[in-house]
Amino acid sequence: MADNVTPRVRVPREASAGDVVSIRTLISHPMESGQRRDGDGNVIPRSIINRFTCDFNGENVIDVTIEPAVSTNPYFQFSAVVNETGTFNFTWYDDDGSVYEDTADITVA
Amino acid sequence: MEMNRRQFVGTGVGAAAAITLLPSVATAQDVDAAINAFTGGADTSSDGITLIAPEIAENGNTVPIEVDAPGAEAIILLAAGNPSPDVATFNFGPAAGAQAASTRIRLAGEQDVIAIARMPDGTFLRAQQEVKVTIGGCGG
């Protein structure tokens, strides 16, 4: 349903053990709220990202339940604590069943 | 009560206007129901939670919101004047660096944005801020 869905994440490449790192994520998605009407007065059906999760080495960082009131191209900024070198896994769940994934590696010195 | 023609026409116009004025706005009951669904009716205190929202948002389609509640398990965001009050729920896992997050939300008009945090000991914290919106963000 949603075209050109592109996830983007920004994670520092390096950190020291125990550091709290800031993570920014954005995914291009229209987030059709189900409230709008087209030119003929018909309701445009809802089509949103309804859930976003971030895990670091299999440990959950954040799990967000998203409602239609989140803006187009949903953006989230949050932080994670890193104790070891590893990979962040980001997952977005679409209303239409699609799952979008992205990963980011971080090296802990 | 007897109703003359003029009153009758007036009520009809009013009712029609109310029906066509979509999207509708959540009522206070809807907001309370959304809060109770999260807190189970428990009391909330206001210390230890910070909600940062602009006083005036130019564009209701993207209003930046930041919420911070150190130690919280989960934070729910509500917009009291949207067609549906629910906005987002943040559940923090063991690898979270801080129980804080920011995002961008839609606001239909001037209204209160509410954040409620659930703490591990079962208590709830609540913060609220009024946001004025120049251009509403729920289509219509």
gemmi code that builds the backbone of each chain (N, CA, C; Angstrom):
import gemmi

chains = {
    "A": [
        ("MET", (0.846, -1.192, 0.000), (0.000, 0.000, 0.000), (0.884, 1.245, 0.000)),
        ("ALA", (1.651, 1.385, 1.032), (2.546, 2.547, 1.106), (3.760, 2.306, 0.211)),
        ("ASP", (4.062, 3.287, -0.644), (5.189, 3.148, -1.561), (6.427, 3.834, -0.997)),
        ("ASN", (7.564, 3.389, -1.504), (8.837, 4.038, -1.185), (9.055, 4.202, 0.314)),
        ("VAL", (8.789, 3.148, 1.052), (9.026, 3.210, 2.490), (10.512, 2.967, 2.735)),
        ("THR", (11.184, 3.987, 3.235), (12.629, 3.884, 3.456), (12.957, 4.197, 4.905)),
        ("PRO", (13.471, 3.212, 5.639), (13.882, 3.527, 7.002), (15.270, 4.168, 7.021)),
        ("ARG", (15.470, 5.076, 7.935), (16.775, 5.699, 8.131), (17.070, 5.750, 9.614)),
        ("VAL", (18.271, 5.358, 9.994), (18.639, 5.406, 11.405), (19.996, 6.086, 11.547)),
        ("ARG", (20.173, 6.734, 12.678), (21.448, 7.393, 12.959), (21.914, 6.950, 14.337)),
        ("VAL", (23.035, 6.226, 14.345), (23.603, 5.680, 15.573), (25.095, 6.027, 15.550)),
        ("PRO", (25.692, 6.423, 16.669), (27.141, 6.674, 16.669), (27.905, 5.416, 16.275)),
        ("ARG", (29.048, 5.578, 15.570), (29.826, 4.398, 15.151), (30.586, 3.799, 16.327)),
        ("GLU", (31.027, 4.659, 17.230), (31.856, 4.185, 18.338), (31.336, 4.740, 19.651)),
        ("ALA", (31.629, 3.993, 20.717), (31.277, 4.469, 22.050), (32.169, 3.767, 23.054)),
        ("SER", (32.205, 4.276, 24.266), (32.901, 3.588, 25.342), (31.905, 2.699, 26.075)),
        ("ALA", (32.431, 1.664, 26.730), (31.551, 0.739, 27.440), (30.738, 1.489, 28.483)),
        ("GLY", (29.459, 1.216, 28.539), (28.582, 1.844, 29.511), (28.030, 3.184, 29.078)),
        ("ASP", (28.440, 3.650, 27.903), (27.946, 4.942, 27.406), (26.455, 4.873, 27.095)),
        ("VAL", (25.810, 6.018, 27.259), (24.434, 6.169, 26.794), (24.505, 6.884, 25.450)),
        ("VAL", (24.050, 6.216, 24.405), (24.118, 6.799, 23.073), (22.726, 7.221, 22.623)),
        ("SER", (22.711, 8.299, 21.866), (21.450, 8.825, 21.344), (21.196, 8.229, 19.964)),
        ("ILE", (19.965, 7.796, 19.743), (19.598, 7.142, 18.485), (18.447, 7.923, 17.866)),
        ("ARG", (18.565, 8.172, 16.584), (17.474, 8.850, 15.867), (17.019, 7.961, 14.726)),
        ("THR", (15.726, 7.798, 14.578), (15.192, 6.974, 13.493), (14.080, 7.732, 12.782)),
        ("LEU", (13.998, 7.470, 11.496), (12.935, 8.073, 10.690), (12.587, 7.067, 9.609)),
        ("ILE", (11.304, 6.948, 9.310), (10.900, 6.087, 8.209), (9.913, 6.872, 7.355)),
        ("SER", (10.173, 6.885, 6.048), (9.274, 7.637, 5.170), (8.015, 6.819, 4.970)),
        ("HIS", (6.900, 7.376, 5.385), (5.631, 6.665, 5.325), (4.516, 7.696, 5.417)),
        ("PRO", (3.472, 7.588, 4.585), (2.439, 8.634, 4.603), (1.615, 8.692, 5.886)),
        ("MET", (1.522, 7.585, 6.651), (0.743, 7.570, 7.892), (-0.674, 8.114, 7.657)),
        ("GLU", (-1.362, 7.506, 6.722), (-2.734, 7.937, 6.411), (-3.611, 7.666, 7.626)),
        ("SER", (-4.216, 8.724, 8.196), (-4.814, 8.596, 9.526), (-6.178, 7.916, 9.522)),
        ("GLY", (-6.846, 7.856, 8.359), (-8.206, 7.334, 8.350), (-9.235, 8.388, 8.694)),
        ("GLN", (-8.791, 9.636, 8.891), (-9.702, 10.739, 9.188), (-9.959, 11.592, 7.947)),
        ("ARG", (-9.066, 11.521, 6.988), (-9.172, 12.421, 5.843), (-10.154, 11.869, 4.810)),
        ("ARG", (-10.661, 12.792, 3.966), (-11.569, 12.410, 2.895), (-10.966, 12.828, 1.569)),
        ("ASP", (-11.267, 12.063, 0.525), (-10.783, 12.444, -0.801), (-11.761, 13.437, -1.430)),
        ("GLY", (-11.515, 13.821, -2.686), (-12.318, 14.838, -3.345), (-13.794, 14.491, -3.445)),
        ("ASP", (-14.115, 13.214, -3.435), (-15.515, 12.800, -3.548), (-16.174, 12.602, -2.188)),
        ("GLY", (-15.492, 12.926, -1.127), (-16.066, 12.813, 0.202), (-15.963, 11.434, 0.816)),
        ("ASN", (-15.209, 10.522, 0.171), (-15.039, 9.191, 0.747), (-13.853, 9.198, 1.709)),
        ("VAL", (-14.013, 8.465, 2.805), (-12.927, 8.393, 3.776), (-11.758, 7.619, 3.164)),
        ("ILE", (-10.570, 8.182, 3.274), (-9.371, 7.479, 2.817), (-8.992, 6.486, 3.913)),
        ("PRO", (-8.889, 5.186, 3.590), (-8.682, 4.211, 4.668), (-7.356, 4.404, 5.403)),
        ("ARG", (-7.373, 4.066, 6.676), (-6.196, 4.190, 7.518), (-5.085, 3.278, 7.016)),
        ("SER", (-3.880, 3.794, 6.996), (-2.708, 3.000, 6.637), (-1.507, 3.602, 7.324)),
        ("ILE", (-1.123, 3.026, 8.455), (-0.040, 3.617, 9.248), (0.959, 2.543, 9.664)),
        ("ILE", (2.074, 3.002, 10.183), (2.990, 2.138, 10.926), (2.417, 2.053, 12.337)),
        ("ASN", (2.126, 0.854, 12.829), (1.463, 0.790, 14.132), (2.394, 0.373, 15.276)),
        ("ARG", (3.625, -0.035, 14.939), (4.533, -0.433, 16.012), (5.965, -0.270, 15.547)),
        ("PHE", (6.827, 0.156, 16.464), (8.248, 0.291, 16.166), (9.026, -0.283, 17.339)),
        ("THR", (10.034, -1.100, 17.043), (10.853, -1.637, 18.121), (12.327, -1.452, 17.790)),
        ("CYS", (13.134, -1.339, 18.838), (14.583, -1.298, 18.692), (15.175, -2.256, 19.716)),
        ("ASP", (16.072, -3.138, 19.247), (16.764, -4.071, 20.123), (18.260, -3.913, 19.938)),
        ("PHE", (19.020, -4.126, 21.008), (20.481, -4.119, 20.920), (20.987, -5.483, 21.380)),
        ("ASN", (21.614, -6.214, 20.470), (22.089, -7.570, 20.757), (20.992, -8.425, 21.394)),
        ("GLY", (19.790, -8.312, 20.878), (18.682, -9.123, 21.364), (17.992, -8.600, 22.598)),
        ("GLU", (18.501, -7.487, 23.166), (17.894, -6.915, 24.358), (17.067, -5.703, 23.943)),
        ("ASN", (15.841, -5.619, 24.441), (14.948, -4.551, 23.986), (15.387, -3.184, 24.520)),
        ("VAL", (15.364, -2.200, 23.630), (15.633, -0.817, 24.020), (14.321, -0.072, 24.187)),
        ("ILE", (13.512, -0.110, 23.127), (12.233, 0.597, 23.178), (11.247, -0.122, 22.266)),
        ("ASP", (9.992, -0.083, 22.678), (8.912, -0.698, 21.906), (7.778, 0.322, 21.912)),
        ("VAL", (7.477, 0.878, 20.755), (6.520, 1.973, 20.676), (5.255, 1.504, 19.980)),
        ("THR", (4.114, 1.738, 20.625), (2.818, 1.517, 19.991), (2.393, 2.839, 19.364)),
        ("ILE", (2.093, 2.824, 18.092), (1.859, 4.068, 17.358), (0.403, 4.144, 16.916)),
        ("GLU", (-0.192, 5.299, 17.151), (-1.573, 5.553, 16.728), (-1.547, 6.531, 15.550)),
        ("PRO", (-2.710, 6.740, 14.905), (-2.713, 7.633, 13.735), (-2.281, 9.067, 14.033)),
        ("ALA", (-2.221, 9.470, 15.296), (-1.849, 10.849, 15.624), (-0.348, 11.100, 15.532)),
        ("VAL", (0.423, 10.099, 15.151), (1.857, 10.329, 14.931), (2.023, 10.814, 13.487)),
        ("SER", (2.906, 11.796, 13.313), (3.019, 12.497, 12.035), (3.508, 11.603, 10.905)),
        ("THR", (3.271, 12.086, 9.690), (3.854, 11.505, 8.483), (5.373, 11.350, 8.683)),
        ("ASN", (5.952, 10.310, 8.126), (7.384, 10.010, 8.282), (7.760, 9.946, 9.766)),
        ("PRO", (7.214, 8.962, 10.478), (7.391, 8.928, 11.939), (8.862, 8.940, 12.362)),
        ("TYR", (9.136, 9.855, 13.276), (10.491, 10.101, 13.752), (10.533, 9.802, 15.236)),
        ("PHE", (11.579, 9.095, 15.665), (11.749, 8.829, 17.089), (13.190, 9.065, 17.474)),
        ("GLN", (13.362, 9.720, 18.598), (14.690, 9.869, 19.173), (14.643, 9.302, 20.578)),
        ("PHE", (15.650, 8.481, 20.922), (15.686, 7.874, 22.246), (17.134, 7.503, 22.519)),
        ("SER", (17.404, 6.854, 23.631), (18.790, 6.539, 23.945), (18.900, 5.096, 24.421)),
        ("ALA", (20.108, 4.567, 24.261), (20.375, 3.188, 24.665), (21.704, 3.158, 25.388)),
        ("VAL", (21.849, 2.201, 26.274), (23.120, 2.027, 26.964), (23.855, 0.865, 26.295)),
        ("VAL", (25.126, 1.087, 25.940), (25.895, 0.048, 25.256), (27.064, -0.383, 26.138)),
        ("ASN", (27.160, -1.681, 26.384), (28.250, -2.238, 27.189), (29.215, -3.046, 26.350)),
        ("GLU", (28.850, -3.339, 25.100), (29.682, -4.196, 24.267), (29.433, -3.850, 22.810)),
        ("THR", (30.379, -4.260, 21.964), (30.200, -4.090, 20.529), (28.985, -4.904, 20.085)),
        ("GLY", (28.204, -4.334, 19.188), (27.033, -5.094, 18.775), (26.232, -4.381, 17.711)),
        ("THR", (25.023, -4.873, 17.537), (24.170, -4.405, 16.449), (22.813, -3.993, 16.996)),
        ("PHE", (22.368, -2.849, 16.541), (20.993, -2.425, 16.811), (20.098, -2.938, 15.692)),
        ("ASN", (18.989, -3.544, 16.074), (17.982, -3.972, 15.096), (16.743, -3.099, 15.258)),
        ("PHE", (16.329, -2.515, 14.151), (15.155, -1.652, 14.157), (14.068, -2.311, 13.315)),
        ("THR", (12.852, -2.336, 13.825), (11.759, -2.974, 13.095), (10.522, -2.085, 13.137)),
        ("TRP", (9.920, -1.893, 11.980), (8.671, -1.134, 11.869), (7.598, -2.081, 11.338)),
        ("TYR", (6.406, -2.018, 11.925), (5.297, -2.888, 11.522), (4.206, -2.039, 10.874)),
        ("ASP", (3.865, -2.373, 9.627), (2.852, -1.623, 8.879), (1.478, -2.243, 9.091)),
        ("ASP", (0.423, -1.413, 8.987), (-0.959, -1.900, 9.044), (-1.224, -3.000, 8.015)),
        ("ASP", (-0.577, -2.890, 6.832), (-0.857, -3.855, 5.765), (-0.076, -5.162, 5.940)),
        ("GLY", (0.612, -5.315, 7.066), (1.331, -6.546, 7.328), (2.802, -6.490, 6.965)),
        ("SER", (3.216, -5.462, 6.230), (4.626, -5.349, 5.872), (5.463, -5.092, 7.124)),
        ("VAL", (6.678, -5.592, 7.103), (7.628, -5.346, 8.180), (8.879, -4.758, 7.540)),
        ("TYR", (9.308, -3.618, 8.033), (10.507, -2.969, 7.512), (11.592, -3.070, 8.573)),
        ("GLU", (12.804, -3.408, 8.129), (13.888, -3.599, 9.091), (15.119, -2.818, 8.685)),
        ("ASP", (15.909, -2.454, 9.679), (17.190, -1.812, 9.436), (18.101, -2.187, 10.601)),
        ("THR", (19.406, -2.131, 10.358), (20.346, -2.442, 11.427), (21.436, -1.381, 11.452)),
        ("ALA", (22.101, -1.254, 12.590), (23.238, -0.343, 12.712), (24.225, -0.971, 13.682)),
        ("ASP", (25.495, -0.951, 13.296), (26.545, -1.535, 14.146), (27.192, -0.435, 14.971)),
        ("ILE", (27.627, -0.817, 16.166), (28.360, 0.114, 17.008), (29.559, -0.634, 17.590)),
        ("THR", (30.702, 0.049, 17.612), (31.929, -0.545, 18.146), (32.212, 0.075, 19.503)),
        ("VAL", (32.338, -0.773, 20.498), (32.634, -0.292, 21.845), (34.109, -0.528, 22.119)),
        ("ALA", (34.802, 0.565, 22.393), (36.243, 0.485, 22.614), (36.527, 0.118, 24.066)),
    ],
    "B": [
        ("MET", (-42.659, 21.834, 25.847), (-42.330, 23.155, 25.298), (-42.774, 23.229, 23.849)),
        ("GLU", (-43.504, 24.290, 23.496), (-43.895, 24.458, 22.101), (-42.753, 25.067, 21.310)),
        ("MET", (-42.610, 24.607, 20.114), (-41.495, 25.073, 19.299), (-42.056, 25.758, 18.063)),
        ("ASN", (-41.724, 27.022, 17.878), (-42.219, 27.669, 16.669), (-41.303, 27.353, 15.482)),
        ("ARG", (-41.719, 27.812, 14.308), (-41.018, 27.433, 13.084), (-39.546, 27.873, 13.114)),
        ("ARG", (-39.341, 29.099, 13.590), (-37.976, 29.640, 13.551), (-37.023, 28.805, 14.422)),
        ("GLN", (-37.515, 28.441, 15.613), (-36.672, 27.621, 16.491), (-36.402, 26.263, 15.852)),
        ("PHE", (-37.455, 25.718, 15.238), (-37.318, 24.388, 14.649), (-36.259, 24.389, 13.548)),
        ("VAL", (-36.305, 25.379, 12.679), (-35.306, 25.477, 11.603), (-33.909, 25.643, 12.203)),
        ("GLY", (-33.842, 26.458, 13.262), (-32.537, 26.707, 13.887), (-31.910, 25.439, 14.423)),
        ("THR", (-32.702, 24.600, 15.122), (-32.130, 23.366, 15.679), (-31.699, 22.433, 14.563)),
        ("GLY", (-32.476, 22.386, 13.485), (-32.122, 21.518, 12.361), (-30.787, 21.913, 11.777)),
        ("VAL", (-30.586, 23.217, 11.568), (-29.320, 23.701, 11.015), (-28.169, 23.372, 11.969)),
        ("GLY", (-28.420, 23.566, 13.269), (-27.377, 23.282, 14.250), (-26.989, 21.820, 14.237)),
        ("ALA", (-27.982, 20.931, 14.185), (-27.701, 19.503, 14.192), (-26.930, 19.106, 12.942)),
        ("ALA", (-27.338, 19.658, 11.783), (-26.656, 19.325, 10.533), (-25.201, 19.777, 10.597)),
        ("ALA", (-24.975, 20.969, 11.164), (-23.617, 21.486, 11.257), (-22.772, 20.570, 12.143)),
        ("ALA", (-23.367, 20.090, 13.244), (-22.629, 19.234, 14.162), (-22.245, 17.924, 13.480)),
        ("ILE", (-23.125, 17.421, 12.626), (-22.855, 16.141, 11.976), (-21.771, 16.290, 10.905)),
        ("THR", (-21.825, 17.385, 10.150), (-20.877, 17.538, 9.045), (-19.514, 18.016, 9.513)),
        ("LEU", (-19.417, 18.505, 10.758), (-18.138, 19.013, 11.233), (-17.208, 17.859, 11.609)),
        ("LEU", (-16.792, 17.107, 10.613), (-15.858, 16.029, 10.869), (-14.454, 16.500, 10.530)),
        ("PRO", (-13.372, 16.013, 11.073), (-13.385, 14.966, 12.082), (-13.855, 15.470, 13.440)),
        ("SER", (-14.565, 14.629, 14.143), (-15.073, 15.005, 15.449), (-13.929, 15.040, 16.458)),
        ("VAL", (-14.212, 15.600, 17.596), (-13.189, 15.756, 18.621), (-13.504, 14.802, 19.769)),
        ("ALA", (-12.463, 14.255, 20.371), (-12.665, 13.351, 21.490), (-13.337, 14.096, 22.639)),
        ("THR", (-14.245, 13.442, 23.325), (-14.886, 14.052, 24.479), (-14.038, 13.797, 25.721)),
        ("ALA", (-14.399, 14.501, 26.796), (-13.678, 14.300, 28.053), (-13.776, 12.843, 28.502)),
        ("GLN", (-14.925, 12.198, 28.200), (-15.086, 10.782, 28.581), (-14.081, 9.911, 27.830)),
        ("ASP", (-13.886, 10.225, 26.522), (-12.920, 9.453, 25.735), (-11.527, 9.574, 26.338)),
        ("VAL", (-11.182, 10.808, 26.737), (-9.850, 11.045, 27.297), (-9.712, 10.294, 28.617)),
        ("ASP", (-10.735, 10.402, 29.481), (-10.685, 9.692, 30.760), (-10.592, 8.189, 30.548)),
        ("ALA", (-11.330, 7.682, 29.548), (-11.299, 6.248, 29.274), (-9.906, 5.828, 28.839)),
        ("ALA", (-9.263, 6.653, 28.008), (-7.917, 6.325, 27.545), (-6.920, 6.339, 28.705)),
        ("ILE", (-7.115, 7.308, 29.620), (-6.219, 7.389, 30.783), (-6.452, 6.181, 31.689)),
        ("ASN", (-7.727, 5.860, 31.946), (-8.037, 4.741, 32.835), (-7.566, 3.414, 32.257)),
        ("ALA", (-7.606, 3.291, 30.925), (-7.134, 2.057, 30.302), (-5.660, 1.831, 30.618)),
        ("PHE", (-4.921, 2.923, 30.797), (-3.486, 2.807, 31.071), (-3.207, 2.706, 32.571)),
        ("THR", (-3.921, 3.529, 33.379), (-3.608, 3.581, 34.801), (-4.474, 2.634, 35.628)),
        ("GLY", (-5.587, 2.155, 35.055), (-6.511, 1.354, 35.843), (-7.216, 2.186, 36.898)),
        ("GLY", (-7.279, 3.499, 36.678), (-7.986, 4.374, 37.601), (-7.144, 4.859, 38.768)),
        ("ALA", (-5.847, 4.528, 38.785), (-4.987, 4.925, 39.898), (-4.736, 6.427, 39.853)),
        ("ASP", (-4.410, 6.987, 41.030), (-4.087, 8.412, 41.099), (-2.736, 8.670, 40.442)),
        ("THR", (-2.554, 9.894, 39.989), (-1.281, 10.260, 39.379), (-0.684, 11.432, 40.144)),
        ("SER", (0.651, 11.460, 40.208), (1.331, 12.624, 40.763), (2.117, 13.286, 39.638)),
        ("SER", (2.645, 14.470, 39.891), (3.231, 15.224, 38.787), (4.740, 15.386, 38.906)),
        ("ASP", (5.356, 14.842, 39.968), (6.809, 14.973, 40.110), (7.516, 13.891, 39.319)),
        ("GLY", (8.644, 14.241, 38.711), (9.480, 13.230, 38.082), (9.123, 12.933, 36.649)),
        ("ILE", (8.316, 13.759, 36.037), (8.016, 13.578, 34.620), (8.072, 14.944, 33.951)),
        ("THR", (8.698, 14.968, 32.787), (8.826, 16.216, 32.041), (8.246, 16.018, 30.655)),
        ("LEU", (7.379, 16.919, 30.263), (6.808, 16.907, 28.922), (7.193, 18.222, 28.265)),
        ("ILE", (7.913, 18.135, 27.168), (8.316, 19.350, 26.467), (7.552, 19.415, 25.155)),
        ("ALA", (6.723, 20.442, 25.043), (5.939, 20.663, 23.828), (5.955, 22.161, 23.558)),
        ("PRO", (5.850, 22.568, 22.307), (5.841, 24.007, 22.032), (4.554, 24.637, 22.543)),
        ("GLU", (4.631, 25.909, 23.003), (3.410, 26.604, 23.408), (2.531, 26.876, 22.207)),
        ("ILE", (3.175, 27.267, 21.114), (2.450, 27.531, 19.881), (3.075, 26.697, 18.772)),
        ("ALA", (2.262, 25.888, 18.114), (2.736, 25.087, 16.995), (2.188, 25.713, 15.716)),
        ("GLU", (3.082, 26.083, 14.821), (2.645, 26.678, 13.548), (1.792, 25.677, 12.777)),
        ("ASN", (2.285, 24.441, 12.716), (1.677, 23.435, 11.859), (1.288, 22.229, 12.707)),
        ("GLY", (0.002, 21.967, 12.786), (-0.468, 20.858, 13.602), (-0.134, 19.489, 13.050)),
        ("ASN", (0.417, 19.439, 11.822), (0.774, 18.142, 11.247), (2.047, 17.562, 11.840)),
        ("THR", (2.951, 18.411, 12.287), (4.183, 17.919, 12.906), (4.503, 18.800, 14.097)),
        ("VAL", (4.087, 18.348, 15.254), (4.377, 19.070, 16.486), (5.417, 18.259, 17.260)),
        ("PRO", (6.600, 18.826, 17.481), (7.628, 18.068, 18.200), (7.292, 17.945, 19.684)),
        ("ILE", (7.363, 16.724, 20.193), (7.023, 16.438, 21.581), (8.170, 15.628, 22.179)),
        ("GLU", (8.551, 15.987, 23.397), (9.607, 15.251, 24.077), (9.100, 14.907, 25.470)),
        ("VAL", (9.336, 13.676, 25.886), (8.869, 13.269, 27.212), (9.991, 12.513, 27.911)),
        ("ASP", (10.103, 12.768, 29.209), (11.208, 12.214, 29.982), (10.683, 11.871, 31.373)),
        ("ALA", (10.781, 10.607, 31.745), (10.349, 10.179, 33.076), (11.354, 9.153, 33.584)),
        ("PRO", (12.410, 9.618, 34.278), (13.469, 8.691, 34.697), (12.919, 7.509, 35.481)),
        ("GLY", (13.286, 6.309, 35.083), (12.889, 5.108, 35.789), (11.566, 4.518, 35.358)),
        ("ALA", (10.879, 5.163, 34.426), (9.547, 4.681, 34.046), (9.640, 3.383, 33.252)),
        ("GLU", (8.583, 2.573, 33.369), (8.470, 1.364, 32.548), (7.893, 1.703, 31.184)),
        ("ALA", (6.898, 2.595, 31.204), (6.194, 2.933, 29.974), (5.632, 4.336, 30.098)),
        ("ILE", (5.541, 5.003, 28.982), (4.954, 6.343, 28.945), (3.913, 6.359, 27.832)),
        ("ILE", (2.740, 6.887, 28.148), (1.696, 7.018, 27.131), (1.505, 8.501, 26.839)),
        ("LEU", (1.319, 8.803, 25.561), (1.068, 10.181, 25.135), (-0.381, 10.265, 24.655)),
        ("LEU", (-1.088, 11.323, 25.107), (-2.475, 11.518, 24.699), (-2.669, 12.956, 24.233)),
        ("ALA", (-3.531, 13.131, 23.260), (-3.904, 14.462, 22.797), (-5.401, 14.613, 23.029)),
        ("ALA", (-5.777, 15.486, 23.973), (-7.167, 15.542, 24.452), (-8.131, 16.085, 23.412)),
        ("GLY", (-7.643, 16.773, 22.387), (-8.564, 17.390, 21.428), (-8.507, 16.791, 20.041)),
        ("ASN", (-7.932, 15.625, 19.900), (-7.891, 14.944, 18.605), (-9.127, 14.057, 18.448)),
        ("PRO", (-9.433, 13.622, 17.224), (-10.584, 12.718, 17.042), (-10.463, 11.473, 17.907)),
        ("SER", (-9.244, 10.978, 18.100), (-8.991, 9.866, 19.008), (-7.829, 10.286, 19.896)),
        ("PRO", (-7.977, 10.199, 21.231), (-6.943, 10.786, 22.099), (-5.600, 10.049, 22.086)),
        ("ASP", (-5.573, 8.776, 21.745), (-4.316, 8.035, 21.799), (-3.326, 8.564, 20.771)),
        ("VAL", (-2.071, 8.697, 21.168), (-1.020, 9.130, 20.240), (0.038, 8.043, 20.110)),
        ("ALA", (0.661, 7.682, 21.229), (1.704, 6.667, 21.182), (1.969, 6.169, 22.592)),
        ("THR", (2.488, 4.953, 22.685), (2.919, 4.395, 23.959), (4.361, 3.953, 23.817)),
        ("PHE", (5.226, 4.450, 24.683), (6.633, 4.048, 24.680), (6.846, 3.038, 25.797)),
        ("ASN", (7.298, 1.828, 25.435), (7.669, 0.826, 26.436), (9.187, 0.713, 26.428)),
        ("PHE", (9.808, 0.934, 27.580), (11.261, 0.934, 27.635), (11.784, -0.421, 28.066)),
        ("GLY", (12.779, -0.912, 27.337), (13.369, -2.202, 27.639), (14.604, -2.062, 28.506)),
        ("PRO", (15.243, -3.195, 28.859), (16.418, -3.152, 29.743), (17.609, -2.418, 29.135)),
        ("ALA", (17.695, -2.311, 27.811), (18.843, -1.647, 27.182), (18.598, -0.162, 26.948)),
        ("ALA", (17.487, 0.363, 27.428), (17.224, 1.791, 27.243), (18.205, 2.607, 28.074)),
        ("GLY", (18.753, 3.674, 27.475), (19.726, 4.498, 28.180), (19.070, 5.491, 29.116)),
        ("ALA", (17.881, 5.911, 28.772), (17.099, 6.824, 29.594), (15.649, 6.596, 29.226)),
        ("GLN", (14.766, 6.863, 30.183), (13.346, 6.660, 29.894), (12.806, 7.953, 29.301)),
        ("ALA", (13.316, 8.257, 28.115), (12.941, 9.500, 27.439), (12.848, 9.220, 25.953)),
        ("ALA", (11.985, 9.961, 25.282), (11.859, 9.802, 23.844), (11.273, 11.077, 23.274)),
        ("SER", (11.591, 11.334, 22.017), (10.905, 12.433, 21.336), (10.390, 11.962, 20.000)),
        ("THR", (9.319, 12.594, 19.568), (8.698, 12.254, 18.303), (7.948, 13.480, 17.799)),
        ("ARG", (7.256, 13.300, 16.682), (6.446, 14.392, 16.132), (5.024, 13.891, 15.986)),
        ("ILE", (4.072, 14.698, 16.420), (2.686, 14.235, 16.433), (1.769, 15.215, 15.702)),
        ("ARG", (0.551, 14.758, 15.457), (-0.477, 15.580, 14.822), (-1.432, 16.095, 15.888)),
        ("LEU", (-1.779, 17.379, 15.792), (-2.769, 17.953, 16.692), (-3.833, 18.652, 15.851)),
        ("ALA", (-5.104, 18.358, 16.161), (-6.202, 18.891, 15.355), (-6.434, 20.372, 15.622)),
        ("GLY", (-6.040, 20.854, 16.784), (-6.272, 22.244, 17.127), (-5.697, 22.509, 18.499)),
        ("GLU", (-6.017, 23.683, 19.062), (-5.520, 24.022, 20.393), (-6.049, 23.001, 21.393)),
        ("GLN", (-5.175, 22.431, 22.182), (-5.591, 21.376, 23.101), (-4.482, 21.041, 24.080)),
        ("ASP", (-4.833, 20.180, 25.044), (-3.855, 19.713, 26.020), (-3.200, 18.433, 25.515)),
        ("VAL", (-1.879, 18.381, 25.647), (-1.149, 17.146, 25.409), (-0.813, 16.571, 26.780)),
        ("ILE", (-1.085, 15.294, 26.964), (-0.934, 14.658, 28.274), (0.064, 13.509, 28.148)),
        ("ALA", (0.967, 13.421, 29.096), (1.875, 12.277, 29.166), (1.701, 11.619, 30.524)),
        ("ILE", (1.576, 10.300, 30.540), (1.451, 9.559, 31.794), (2.485, 8.447, 31.790)),
        ("ALA", (3.253, 8.376, 32.864), (4.295, 7.363, 32.970), (3.900, 6.335, 34.016)),
        ("ARG", (4.165, 5.070, 33.712), (3.949, 3.991, 34.691), (5.299, 3.628, 35.272)),
        ("MET", (5.409, 3.696, 36.595), (6.666, 3.395, 37.267), (6.676, 1.920, 37.674)),
        ("PRO", (7.890, 1.353, 37.915), (7.957, -0.073, 38.280), (7.210, -0.394, 39.567)),
        ("ASP", (7.065, 0.577, 40.485), (6.362, 0.297, 41.747), (4.843, 0.431, 41.617)),
        ("GLY", (4.351, 0.646, 40.385), (2.910, 0.668, 40.184), (2.282, 2.041, 40.329)),
        ("THR", (3.089, 3.080, 40.569), (2.538, 4.422, 40.637), (2.577, 5.064, 39.242)),
        ("PHE", (1.846, 6.149, 39.122), (1.737, 6.816, 37.823), (2.059, 8.299, 37.966)),
        ("LEU", (2.756, 8.821, 36.981), (3.093, 10.241, 36.941), (2.417, 10.855, 35.727)),
        ("ARG", (2.009, 12.103, 35.897), (1.276, 12.746, 34.805), (1.793, 14.153, 34.571)),
        ("ALA", (1.985, 14.508, 33.315), (2.334, 15.869, 32.929), (1.405, 16.286, 31.807)),
        ("GLN", (1.160, 17.577, 31.739), (0.182, 18.070, 30.788), (0.622, 19.432, 30.302)),
        ("GLN", (0.454, 19.690, 29.015), (0.741, 21.032, 28.519), (-0.220, 21.409, 27.410)),
        ("GLU", (-0.628, 22.666, 27.427), (-1.522, 23.167, 26.390), (-0.685, 23.607, 25.195)),
        ("VAL", (-1.133, 23.229, 24.019), (-0.448, 23.631, 22.792), (-1.459, 24.361, 21.917)),
        ("LYS", (-1.068, 25.561, 21.479), (-1.911, 26.300, 20.527), (-1.460, 25.935, 19.124)),
        ("VAL", (-2.412, 25.681, 18.248), (-2.079, 25.220, 16.911), (-2.636, 26.220, 15.887)),
        ("THR", (-1.763, 26.669, 14.984), (-2.195, 27.640, 13.976), (-2.965, 26.953, 12.854)),
        ("ILE", (-2.407, 25.845, 12.324), (-3.079, 25.078, 11.267), (-3.289, 23.675, 11.784)),
        ("GLY", (-4.536, 23.226, 11.852), (-4.835, 21.902, 12.393), (-4.260, 20.792, 11.531)),
        ("GLY", (-4.028, 19.642, 12.137), (-3.322, 18.578, 11.451), (-4.103, 17.298, 11.273)),
        ("CYS", (-5.414, 17.359, 11.177), (-6.143, 16.108, 11.004), (-6.975, 16.106, 9.732)),
        ("GLY", (-6.543, 16.829, 8.728), (-7.262, 16.829, 7.461), (-8.648, 17.431, 7.617)),
        ("GLY", (-9.612, 16.913, 6.901), (-10.968, 17.418, 7.025), (-11.374, 18.186, 5.772)),
    ],
}
model = gemmi.Model(1)
for chain_id, residues in chains.items():
    chain = gemmi.Chain(chain_id)
    for i, (resn, *xyz) in enumerate(residues, 1):
        res = gemmi.Residue()
        res.name, res.seqid = resn, gemmi.SeqId(i, " ")
        for name, pos in zip(("N", "CA", "C"), xyz):
            atom = gemmi.Atom()
            atom.name, atom.element = name, gemmi.Element(name[0])
            atom.pos, atom.b_iso = gemmi.Position(*pos), 0.0
            res.add_atom(atom)
        chain.add_residue(res)
    model.add_chain(chain)
structure = gemmi.Structure()
structure.add_model(model)
structure.setup_entities()
